[in-house]
Amino acid sequence: TSKVISLHFSKQGRVLITASRDGVICELDTWTGKSKDTLKALKKSINSLTVSHDEKFMVVSAKTTKLYSMKDKKEILKIPSDDV
């Protein structure tokens, strides 16, 4: 992946989620440093990433905002920007 734009540690500190300029989300095991999962969330650079308090959902944002299930990494909702 490319330059990391956003980070999120899980509550237990066992997982680190990164969002990068190439639109990829990576889940890393903080004990081993190995990748647990990757997701091509957006076609372009991700501007921000956040995870819900209960860690069931993840939102990534750029020109489009997408809501994902943390369990299966499936897209739940897509909100396009209001380009004028």
Backbone as XML, in Angstrom:
<?xml version="1.0"?>
<chain id="A" units="angstrom">
  <residue number="1" name="THR">
    <atom name="N" x="0.831" y="-1.195" z="0.000"/>
    <atom name="CA" x="0.000" y="0.000" z="0.000"/>
    <atom name="C" x="0.867" y="1.248" z="0.000"/>
  </residue>
  <residue number="2" name="SER">
    <atom name="N" x="0.227" y="2.374" z="-0.154"/>
    <atom name="CA" x="0.954" y="3.649" z="-0.206"/>
    <atom name="C" x="0.907" y="4.350" z="1.151"/>
  </residue>
  <residue number="3" name="LYS">
    <atom name="N" x="1.194" y="5.645" z="1.147"/>
    <atom name="CA" x="1.265" y="6.453" z="2.365"/>
    <atom name="C" x="-0.008" y="6.326" z="3.213"/>
  </residue>
  <residue number="4" name="VAL">
    <atom name="N" x="0.182" y="6.078" z="4.499"/>
    <atom name="CA" x="-0.942" y="5.939" z="5.435"/>
    <atom name="C" x="-1.483" y="7.324" z="5.782"/>
  </residue>
  <residue number="5" name="ILE">
    <atom name="N" x="-2.816" y="7.457" z="5.698"/>
    <atom name="CA" x="-3.508" y="8.715" z="5.953"/>
    <atom name="C" x="-4.184" y="8.720" z="7.326"/>
  </residue>
  <residue number="6" name="SER">
    <atom name="N" x="-4.679" y="7.553" z="7.758"/>
    <atom name="CA" x="-5.450" y="7.483" z="8.993"/>
    <atom name="C" x="-5.197" y="6.149" z="9.688"/>
  </residue>
  <residue number="7" name="LEU">
    <atom name="N" x="-5.282" y="6.157" z="11.026"/>
    <atom name="CA" x="-5.054" y="4.967" z="11.848"/>
    <atom name="C" x="-6.147" y="4.806" z="12.886"/>
  </residue>
  <residue number="8" name="HIS">
    <atom name="N" x="-6.411" y="3.547" z="13.261"/>
    <atom name="CA" x="-7.346" y="3.274" z="14.350"/>
    <atom name="C" x="-6.877" y="2.019" z="15.082"/>
  </residue>
  <residue number="9" name="PHE">
    <atom name="N" x="-6.696" y="2.127" z="16.414"/>
    <atom name="CA" x="-6.404" y="0.961" z="17.232"/>
    <atom name="C" x="-7.706" y="0.383" z="17.762"/>
  </residue>
  <residue number="10" name="SER">
    <atom name="N" x="-7.812" y="-0.946" z="17.770"/>
    <atom name="CA" x="-8.972" y="-1.594" z="18.383"/>
    <atom name="C" x="-8.945" y="-1.336" z="19.886"/>
  </residue>
  <residue number="11" name="LYS">
    <atom name="N" x="-10.071" y="-1.535" z="20.541"/>
    <atom name="CA" x="-10.168" y="-1.281" z="21.985"/>
    <atom name="C" x="-9.143" y="-2.094" z="22.771"/>
  </residue>
  <residue number="12" name="GLN">
    <atom name="N" x="-8.939" y="-3.316" z="22.374"/>
    <atom name="CA" x="-8.009" y="-4.196" z="23.075"/>
    <atom name="C" x="-6.558" y="-3.962" z="22.658"/>
  </residue>
  <residue number="13" name="GLY">
    <atom name="N" x="-6.358" y="-3.161" z="21.593"/>
    <atom name="CA" x="-5.016" y="-2.872" z="21.123"/>
    <atom name="C" x="-4.388" y="-3.979" z="20.305"/>
  </residue>
  <residue number="14" name="ARG">
    <atom name="N" x="-5.159" y="-4.997" z="19.991"/>
    <atom name="CA" x="-4.629" y="-6.156" z="19.262"/>
    <atom name="C" x="-4.619" y="-5.925" z="17.750"/>
  </residue>
  <residue number="15" name="VAL">
    <atom name="N" x="-5.454" y="-5.004" z="17.244"/>
    <atom name="CA" x="-5.571" y="-4.752" z="15.812"/>
    <atom name="C" x="-5.346" y="-3.269" z="15.533"/>
  </residue>
  <residue number="16" name="LEU">
    <atom name="N" x="-4.584" y="-2.995" z="14.490"/>
    <atom name="CA" x="-4.389" y="-1.640" z="13.997"/>
    <atom name="C" x="-4.965" y="-1.585" z="12.588"/>
  </residue>
  <residue number="17" name="ILE">
    <atom name="N" x="-5.867" y="-0.636" z="12.352"/>
    <atom name="CA" x="-6.461" y="-0.469" z="11.028"/>
    <atom name="C" x="-5.850" y="0.781" z="10.406"/>
  </residue>
  <residue number="18" name="THR">
    <atom name="N" x="-5.365" y="0.642" z="9.178"/>
    <atom name="CA" x="-4.761" y="1.775" z="8.471"/>
    <atom name="C" x="-5.532" y="2.060" z="7.190"/>
  </residue>
  <residue number="19" name="ALA">
    <atom name="N" x="-5.601" y="3.321" z="6.830"/>
    <atom name="CA" x="-6.199" y="3.759" z="5.566"/>
    <atom name="C" x="-5.120" y="4.492" z="4.791"/>
  </residue>
  <residue number="20" name="SER">
    <atom name="N" x="-5.029" y="4.249" z="3.481"/>
    <atom name="CA" x="-3.933" y="4.833" z="2.722"/>
    <atom name="C" x="-4.392" y="5.575" z="1.472"/>
  </residue>
  <residue number="21" name="ARG">
    <atom name="N" x="-3.436" y="6.259" z="0.869"/>
    <atom name="CA" x="-3.708" y="7.075" z="-0.308"/>
    <atom name="C" x="-4.172" y="6.267" z="-1.508"/>
  </residue>
  <residue number="22" name="ASP">
    <atom name="N" x="-3.863" y="4.986" z="-1.540"/>
    <atom name="CA" x="-4.282" y="4.168" z="-2.680"/>
    <atom name="C" x="-5.682" y="3.585" z="-2.487"/>
  </residue>
  <residue number="23" name="GLY">
    <atom name="N" x="-6.389" y="4.018" z="-1.428"/>
    <atom name="CA" x="-7.761" y="3.575" z="-1.181"/>
    <atom name="C" x="-7.872" y="2.241" z="-0.473"/>
  </residue>
  <residue number="24" name="VAL">
    <atom name="N" x="-6.754" y="1.737" z="0.049"/>
    <atom name="CA" x="-6.735" y="0.423" z="0.695"/>
    <atom name="C" x="-6.789" y="0.565" z="2.211"/>
  </residue>
  <residue number="25" name="ILE">
    <atom name="N" x="-7.614" y="-0.287" z="2.827"/>
    <atom name="CA" x="-7.698" y="-0.420" z="4.277"/>
    <atom name="C" x="-6.974" y="-1.711" z="4.647"/>
  </residue>
  <residue number="26" name="CYS">
    <atom name="N" x="-6.090" y="-1.641" z="5.641"/>
    <atom name="CA" x="-5.377" y="-2.831" z="6.110"/>
    <atom name="C" x="-5.650" y="-3.041" z="7.589"/>
  </residue>
  <residue number="27" name="GLU">
    <atom name="N" x="-5.870" y="-4.295" z="7.961"/>
    <atom name="CA" x="-5.968" y="-4.682" z="9.365"/>
    <atom name="C" x="-4.684" y="-5.405" z="9.706"/>
  </residue>
  <residue number="28" name="LEU">
    <atom name="N" x="-3.979" y="-4.907" z="10.706"/>
    <atom name="CA" x="-2.703" y="-5.502" z="11.091"/>
    <atom name="C" x="-2.780" y="-6.047" z="12.505"/>
  </residue>
  <residue number="29" name="ASP">
    <atom name="N" x="-2.185" y="-7.208" z="12.723"/>
    <atom name="CA" x="-2.054" y="-7.787" z="14.048"/>
    <atom name="C" x="-0.912" y="-7.046" z="14.739"/>
  </residue>
  <residue number="30" name="THR">
    <atom name="N" x="-1.190" y="-6.363" z="15.842"/>
    <atom name="CA" x="-0.167" y="-5.547" z="16.491"/>
    <atom name="C" x="0.889" y="-6.387" z="17.214"/>
  </residue>
  <residue number="31" name="TRP">
    <atom name="N" x="0.600" y="-7.640" z="17.478"/>
    <atom name="CA" x="1.583" y="-8.493" z="18.145"/>
    <atom name="C" x="2.590" y="-9.063" z="17.156"/>
  </residue>
  <residue number="32" name="THR">
    <atom name="N" x="2.115" y="-9.360" z="15.934"/>
    <atom name="CA" x="3.006" y="-9.979" z="14.947"/>
    <atom name="C" x="3.424" y="-9.015" z="13.844"/>
  </residue>
  <residue number="33" name="GLY">
    <atom name="N" x="2.645" y="-7.950" z="13.643"/>
    <atom name="CA" x="2.913" y="-7.013" z="12.555"/>
    <atom name="C" x="2.410" y="-7.506" z="11.211"/>
  </residue>
  <residue number="34" name="LYS">
    <atom name="N" x="1.797" y="-8.671" z="11.200"/>
    <atom name="CA" x="1.312" y="-9.258" z="9.945"/>
    <atom name="C" x="-0.080" y="-8.741" z="9.588"/>
  </residue>
  <residue number="35" name="SER">
    <atom name="N" x="-0.317" y="-8.673" z="8.269"/>
    <atom name="CA" x="-1.622" y="-8.246" z="7.765"/>
    <atom name="C" x="-2.659" y="-9.341" z="8.013"/>
  </residue>
  <residue number="36" name="LYS">
    <atom name="N" x="-3.791" y="-8.942" z="8.608"/>
    <atom name="CA" x="-4.887" y="-9.876" z="8.834"/>
    <atom name="C" x="-5.885" y="-9.836" z="7.689"/>
  </residue>
  <residue number="37" name="ASP">
    <atom name="N" x="-6.054" y="-8.635" z="7.110"/>
    <atom name="CA" x="-7.066" y="-8.460" z="6.070"/>
    <atom name="C" x="-6.792" y="-7.145" z="5.341"/>
  </residue>
  <residue number="38" name="THR">
    <atom name="N" x="-7.180" y="-7.088" z="4.065"/>
    <atom name="CA" x="-7.103" y="-5.835" z="3.308"/>
    <atom name="C" x="-8.403" y="-5.647" z="2.541"/>
  </residue>
  <residue number="39" name="LEU">
    <atom name="N" x="-8.712" y="-4.415" z="2.259"/>
    <atom name="CA" x="-9.935" y="-4.062" z="1.547"/>
    <atom name="C" x="-9.653" y="-2.858" z="0.660"/>
  </residue>
  <residue number="40" name="LYS">
    <atom name="N" x="-9.957" y="-2.973" z="-0.621"/>
    <atom name="CA" x="-9.866" y="-1.830" z="-1.532"/>
    <atom name="C" x="-11.174" y="-1.067" z="-1.365"/>
  </residue>
  <residue number="41" name="ALA">
    <atom name="N" x="-11.169" y="-0.081" z="-0.475"/>
    <atom name="CA" x="-12.390" y="0.622" z="-0.086"/>
    <atom name="C" x="-12.801" y="1.686" z="-1.096"/>
  </residue>
  <residue number="42" name="LEU">
    <atom name="N" x="-11.826" y="2.416" z="-1.616"/>
    <atom name="CA" x="-12.104" y="3.499" z="-2.553"/>
    <atom name="C" x="-11.122" y="3.438" z="-3.716"/>
  </residue>
  <residue number="43" name="LYS">
    <atom name="N" x="-11.512" y="4.003" z="-4.845"/>
    <atom name="CA" x="-10.641" y="4.016" z="-6.020"/>
    <atom name="C" x="-9.505" y="5.024" z="-5.873"/>
  </residue>
  <residue number="44" name="LYS">
    <atom name="N" x="-9.750" y="6.062" z="-5.084"/>
    <atom name="CA" x="-8.759" y="7.119" z="-4.894"/>
    <atom name="C" x="-8.365" y="7.210" z="-3.426"/>
  </residue>
  <residue number="45" name="SER">
    <atom name="N" x="-7.592" y="8.205" z="-3.087"/>
    <atom name="CA" x="-7.074" y="8.389" z="-1.743"/>
    <atom name="C" x="-8.181" y="8.520" z="-0.700"/>
  </residue>
  <residue number="46" name="ILE">
    <atom name="N" x="-7.988" y="7.864" z="0.415"/>
    <atom name="CA" x="-8.898" y="7.989" z="1.547"/>
    <atom name="C" x="-8.482" y="9.212" z="2.353"/>
  </residue>
  <residue number="47" name="ASN">
    <atom name="N" x="-9.445" y="10.054" z="2.707"/>
    <atom name="CA" x="-9.161" y="11.245" z="3.507"/>
    <atom name="C" x="-9.277" y="10.961" z="4.996"/>
  </residue>
  <residue number="48" name="SER">
    <atom name="N" x="-10.218" y="10.076" z="5.357"/>
    <atom name="CA" x="-10.384" y="9.774" z="6.779"/>
    <atom name="C" x="-11.012" y="8.401" z="6.959"/>
  </residue>
  <residue number="49" name="LEU">
    <atom name="N" x="-10.790" y="7.858" z="8.139"/>
    <atom name="CA" x="-11.338" y="6.561" z="8.523"/>
    <atom name="C" x="-11.749" y="6.671" z="9.980"/>
  </residue>
  <residue number="50" name="THR">
    <atom name="N" x="-12.886" y="6.100" z="10.305"/>
    <atom name="CA" x="-13.287" y="6.012" z="11.707"/>
    <atom name="C" x="-14.021" y="4.693" z="11.916"/>
  </residue>
  <residue number="51" name="VAL">
    <atom name="N" x="-13.968" y="4.208" z="13.141"/>
    <atom name="CA" x="-14.618" y="2.956" z="13.504"/>
    <atom name="C" x="-15.609" y="3.272" z="14.613"/>
  </residue>
  <residue number="52" name="SER">
    <atom name="N" x="-16.795" y="2.652" z="14.539"/>
    <atom name="CA" x="-17.817" y="2.895" z="15.561"/>
    <atom name="C" x="-17.332" y="2.433" z="16.933"/>
  </residue>
  <residue number="53" name="HIS">
    <atom name="N" x="-17.919" y="3.011" z="17.967"/>
    <atom name="CA" x="-17.523" y="2.726" z="19.349"/>
    <atom name="C" x="-17.594" y="1.228" z="19.664"/>
  </residue>
  <residue number="54" name="ASP">
    <atom name="N" x="-18.603" y="0.546" z="19.123"/>
    <atom name="CA" x="-18.755" y="-0.892" z="19.378"/>
    <atom name="C" x="-17.942" y="-1.746" z="18.398"/>
  </residue>
  <residue number="55" name="GLU">
    <atom name="N" x="-17.197" y="-1.090" z="17.508"/>
    <atom name="CA" x="-16.327" y="-1.732" z="16.523"/>
    <atom name="C" x="-17.063" y="-2.676" z="15.566"/>
  </residue>
  <residue number="56" name="LYS">
    <atom name="N" x="-18.339" y="-2.353" z="15.307"/>
    <atom name="CA" x="-19.115" y="-3.141" z="14.347"/>
    <atom name="C" x="-19.099" y="-2.526" z="12.948"/>
  </residue>
  <residue number="57" name="PHE">
    <atom name="N" x="-18.811" y="-1.220" z="12.870"/>
    <atom name="CA" x="-18.855" y="-0.511" z="11.592"/>
    <atom name="C" x="-17.604" y="0.346" z="11.397"/>
  </residue>
  <residue number="58" name="MET">
    <atom name="N" x="-17.278" y="0.554" z="10.138"/>
    <atom name="CA" x="-16.151" y="1.394" z="9.760"/>
    <atom name="C" x="-16.627" y="2.325" z="8.654"/>
  </residue>
  <residue number="59" name="VAL">
    <atom name="N" x="-16.218" y="3.597" z="8.722"/>
    <atom name="CA" x="-16.564" y="4.576" z="7.691"/>
    <atom name="C" x="-15.266" y="5.102" z="7.092"/>
  </residue>
  <residue number="60" name="VAL">
    <atom name="N" x="-15.215" y="5.121" z="5.762"/>
    <atom name="CA" x="-14.094" y="5.738" z="5.058"/>
    <atom name="C" x="-14.656" y="6.847" z="4.189"/>
  </residue>
  <residue number="61" name="SER">
    <atom name="N" x="-13.877" y="7.909" z="4.055"/>
    <atom name="CA" x="-14.380" y="9.066" z="3.346"/>
    <atom name="C" x="-13.322" y="9.663" z="2.439"/>
  </residue>
  <residue number="62" name="ALA">
    <atom name="N" x="-13.771" y="10.136" z="1.297"/>
    <atom name="CA" x="-12.999" y="10.928" z="0.338"/>
    <atom name="C" x="-14.042" y="11.686" z="-0.454"/>
  </residue>
  <residue number="63" name="LYS">
    <atom name="N" x="-14.030" y="11.521" z="-1.764"/>
    <atom name="CA" x="-15.086" y="12.133" z="-2.569"/>
    <atom name="C" x="-16.412" y="11.415" z="-2.296"/>
  </residue>
  <residue number="64" name="THR">
    <atom name="N" x="-16.322" y="10.151" z="-1.962"/>
    <atom name="CA" x="-17.460" y="9.326" z="-1.580"/>
    <atom name="C" x="-17.243" y="8.848" z="-0.156"/>
  </residue>
  <residue number="65" name="THR">
    <atom name="N" x="-18.325" y="8.714" z="0.607"/>
    <atom name="CA" x="-18.258" y="8.152" z="1.952"/>
    <atom name="C" x="-18.907" y="6.781" z="1.923"/>
  </residue>
  <residue number="66" name="LYS">
    <atom name="N" x="-18.224" y="5.796" z="2.515"/>
    <atom name="CA" x="-18.754" y="4.433" z="2.526"/>
    <atom name="C" x="-18.751" y="3.880" z="3.944"/>
  </residue>
  <residue number="67" name="LEU">
    <atom name="N" x="-19.832" y="3.169" z="4.270"/>
    <atom name="CA" x="-19.985" y="2.492" z="5.549"/>
    <atom name="C" x="-19.812" y="0.999" z="5.314"/>
  </residue>
  <residue number="68" name="TYR">
    <atom name="N" x="-18.957" y="0.361" z="6.108"/>
    <atom name="CA" x="-18.678" y="-1.068" z="5.983"/>
    <atom name="C" x="-18.964" y="-1.788" z="7.284"/>
  </residue>
  <residue number="69" name="SER">
    <atom name="N" x="-19.342" y="-3.058" z="7.165"/>
    <atom name="CA" x="-19.429" y="-3.954" z="8.312"/>
    <atom name="C" x="-18.010" y="-4.391" z="8.658"/>
  </residue>
  <residue number="70" name="MET">
    <atom name="N" x="-17.621" y="-4.310" z="9.908"/>
    <atom name="CA" x="-16.288" y="-4.762" z="10.313"/>
    <atom name="C" x="-16.185" y="-6.278" z="10.273"/>
  </residue>
  <residue number="71" name="LYS">
    <atom name="N" x="-17.310" y="-6.951" z="10.467"/>
    <atom name="CA" x="-17.293" y="-8.413" z="10.529"/>
    <atom name="C" x="-16.914" y="-9.038" z="9.191"/>
  </residue>
  <residue number="72" name="ASP">
    <atom name="N" x="-17.595" y="-8.638" z="8.119"/>
    <atom name="CA" x="-17.352" y="-9.266" z="6.817"/>
    <atom name="C" x="-16.804" y="-8.311" z="5.758"/>
  </residue>
  <residue number="73" name="LYS">
    <atom name="N" x="-16.567" y="-7.060" z="6.159"/>
    <atom name="CA" x="-16.012" y="-6.024" z="5.264"/>
    <atom name="C" x="-16.908" y="-5.736" z="4.059"/>
  </residue>
  <residue number="74" name="LYS">
    <atom name="N" x="-18.182" y="-5.946" z="4.196"/>
    <atom name="CA" x="-19.141" y="-5.659" z="3.118"/>
    <atom name="C" x="-19.611" y="-4.213" z="3.224"/>
  </residue>
  <residue number="75" name="GLU">
    <atom name="N" x="-19.759" y="-3.579" z="2.052"/>
    <atom name="CA" x="-20.277" y="-2.217" z="1.992"/>
    <atom name="C" x="-21.758" y="-2.216" z="2.338"/>
  </residue>
  <residue number="76" name="ILE">
    <atom name="N" x="-22.149" y="-1.343" z="3.266"/>
    <atom name="CA" x="-23.537" y="-1.244" z="3.707"/>
    <atom name="C" x="-24.206" y="-0.024" z="3.090"/>
  </residue>
  <residue number="77" name="LEU">
    <atom name="N" x="-23.451" y="1.076" z="2.998"/>
    <atom name="CA" x="-24.027" y="2.330" z="2.530"/>
    <atom name="C" x="-22.961" y="3.125" z="1.781"/>
  </residue>
  <residue number="78" name="LYS">
    <atom name="N" x="-23.398" y="3.795" z="0.700"/>
    <atom name="CA" x="-22.516" y="4.659" z="-0.078"/>
    <atom name="C" x="-23.174" y="6.013" z="-0.210"/>
  </residue>
  <residue number="79" name="ILE">
    <atom name="N" x="-22.444" y="7.061" z="0.177"/>
    <atom name="CA" x="-22.981" y="8.424" z="0.106"/>
    <atom name="C" x="-22.073" y="9.250" z="-0.803"/>
  </residue>
  <residue number="80" name="PRO">
    <atom name="N" x="-22.553" y="9.582" z="-1.992"/>
    <atom name="CA" x="-21.727" y="10.408" z="-2.887"/>
    <atom name="C" x="-21.630" y="11.834" z="-2.381"/>
  </residue>
  <residue number="81" name="SER">
    <atom name="N" x="-20.589" y="12.535" z="-2.807"/>
    <atom name="CA" x="-20.444" y="13.932" z="-2.405"/>
    <atom name="C" x="-21.401" y="14.801" z="-3.194"/>
  </residue>
  <residue number="82" name="ASP">
    <atom name="N" x="-21.612" y="15.992" z="-2.711"/>
    <atom name="CA" x="-22.479" y="16.957" z="-3.391"/>
    <atom name="C" x="-21.626" y="17.907" z="-4.211"/>
  </residue>
  <residue number="83" name="ASP">
    <atom name="N" x="-21.068" y="17.419" z="-5.291"/>
    <atom name="CA" x="-20.277" y="18.280" z="-6.168"/>
    <atom name="C" x="-21.182" y="19.287" z="-6.849"/>
  </residue>
  <residue number="84" name="VAL">
    <atom name="N" x="-20.768" y="20.540" z="-6.809"/>
    <atom name="CA" x="-21.559" y="21.589" z="-7.423"/>
    <atom name="C" x="-20.804" y="22.174" z="-8.584"/>
  </residue>
</chain>
